[in-house]
Amino acid sequence: MIAAAALVGLVAAPAMAAAKKDPEVRLAERLEGRVAGEPVRCIDTSRIRSSTIYDRTAIVFEAGSTLYVNRPDNGARALRRSDIMVTRPTINRLCNIDTVEMRDQSGFYSGSVFLGDFVPYKKAS
């Protein structure tokens, strides 16, 4: 029984270490092999396939082969990977003037994030 518990601990350790990794490091790893373009004010919501929150750091929006990184102008401390983003985009676009509401897993308000410009990252040729 003790051996089984130790084995579970060994298997779970790498996953827990990855979860505790610094968000800036995780973001840099995600952007590895990509080149930053000129920041844009808005992105088309119909092109967004997924989004990833990097705790207290940034939100990455995946749109086709491009990753858009948004480092909020204010409220980044409210970014938590386990929270849910609630957006109310203007005219089918998410813009740097928009505010994102963060909700915890039970739906309670946990903070607001004021978006900044979106920096596109494309794969290096």
C-alpha positions in Angstrom: 0.0 0.0 0.0 2.8 2.4 0.9 4.6 1.5 -2.3 1.5 2.2 -4.4 1.2 5.6 -2.7 4.8 6.4 -3.4 4.4 5.4 -7.0 1.4 7.7 -7.4 3.5 10.5 -5.9 6.3 9.9 -8.4 4.0 9.9 -11.3 2.1 13.0 -10.2 5.3 15.0 -9.3 6.1 16.1 -12.9 2.6 17.3 -13.5 2.6 19.3 -10.2 6.0 20.8 -11.1 4.7 21.9 -14.5 1.7 23.5 -12.8 3.9 25.4 -10.4 6.3 26.6 -13.2 6.6 30.4 -13.4 3.9 31.7 -15.8 6.5 33.8 -17.7 8.5 30.7 -18.3 5.4 28.7 -19.5 4.5 31.6 -21.8 8.0 31.8 -23.3 7.9 28.0 -23.9 4.5 28.4 -25.7 6.0 31.2 -27.9 9.2 29.4 -28.7 9.9 29.3 -32.4 7.6 32.2 -33.1 8.2 35.8 -34.0 6.3 38.8 -32.6 4.6 41.1 -35.1 3.3 44.6 -34.7 0.6 44.9 -31.9 -3.0 45.2 -33.1 -5.9 46.9 -31.2 -8.5 44.2 -32.0 -8.9 40.6 -33.0 -11.8 38.9 -34.8 -13.6 36.6 -32.3 -14.8 34.3 -35.1 -11.1 33.3 -35.7 -10.4 32.5 -32.0 -10.1 28.7 -31.5 -9.0 28.7 -28.0 -7.5 30.8 -25.2 -5.1 30.1 -22.4 -4.6 32.1 -19.2 -1.1 32.5 -17.8 -1.6 33.3 -14.1 -1.2 37.0 -13.3 0.6 37.5 -16.7 -1.2 37.2 -20.0 -3.9 35.6 -22.1 -3.0 33.8 -25.3 -5.7 33.6 -28.0 -5.1 31.0 -30.7 -6.5 32.1 -34.1 -5.4 29.8 -36.9 -1.6 29.5 -36.9 -1.3 32.8 -35.1 -1.1 33.3 -31.3 -2.2 36.7 -30.0 -0.7 37.6 -26.6 -2.6 40.1 -24.5 -0.8 41.5 -21.5 -3.6 43.4 -19.7 -3.2 47.1 -19.1 -4.7 46.6 -15.7 -6.0 43.7 -13.6 -3.5 41.0 -14.5 -3.5 40.0 -10.9 -7.0 38.6 -11.5 -5.8 36.2 -14.1 -5.9 32.6 -12.8 -5.6 29.6 -15.0 -8.5 27.9 -13.2 -10.9 30.8 -13.7 -13.4 31.3 -16.5 -13.2 34.4 -18.8 -16.4 36.1 -19.6 -16.1 38.5 -22.5 -18.5 40.9 -24.1 -16.8 41.8 -27.3 -17.8 44.8 -29.4 -19.0 44.1 -32.9 -17.6 40.5 -33.1 -14.1 41.8 -32.1 -12.2 41.7 -28.9 -10.4 45.0 -28.5 -7.9 46.7 -26.2 -10.7 48.8 -24.8 -12.7 45.7 -23.7 -12.9 44.4 -20.1 -12.9 40.7 -19.3 -14.7 39.5 -16.2 -13.1 36.6 -14.4 -15.3 34.0 -12.6 -14.2 31.1 -10.4 -15.3 27.6 -11.1 -18.5 28.1 -9.1 -19.4 31.2 -11.1 -18.6 33.8 -8.6 -16.9 37.0 -9.7 -13.2 37.0 -9.0 -11.9 40.2 -10.8 -11.8 42.3 -13.9 -9.1 42.5 -16.5 -8.6 45.5 -18.8 -7.2 44.3 -22.1 -4.1 45.8 -23.7 -3.0 45.5 -27.3 -2.8 42.0 -28.9 0.7 41.0 -30.1 0.6 38.4 -32.9 3.2 35.7 -32.9 3.7 33.6 -36.0 5.9 30.7 -36.7 9.4 31.7 -37.8 10.0 30.9 -41.5 
